[in-house]
Amino acid sequence: MMREKKLVLRTCVVSKEVCEKKDLIRVVRTPEGQVIIDLKGKANGRGAYLKKDKNVVLKAQKTKVLDKKLEVEVPDNIYEELLNILNDENSK
């Protein structure tokens, strides 16, 4: 008998949509204060979720919502990396 996998839902910090975790990307401020993109969803630290959507990432960058959520300045290269990840996923 297989146990049903529990649906893990998280809220996108930009669109406020509640999505399955697999439809979101987690950005984390590590205990050392670094900002990383956590594709495995297991990194230690304070996390914020973004929908896998280019417009959401661009809006997050514009409104600095991640800076507020993670209480640290998120460098531009994080947004570039997020957009690259989305481009890679969409080109599959």
Disulfide bonds with the S-S distance in Angstrom:
none
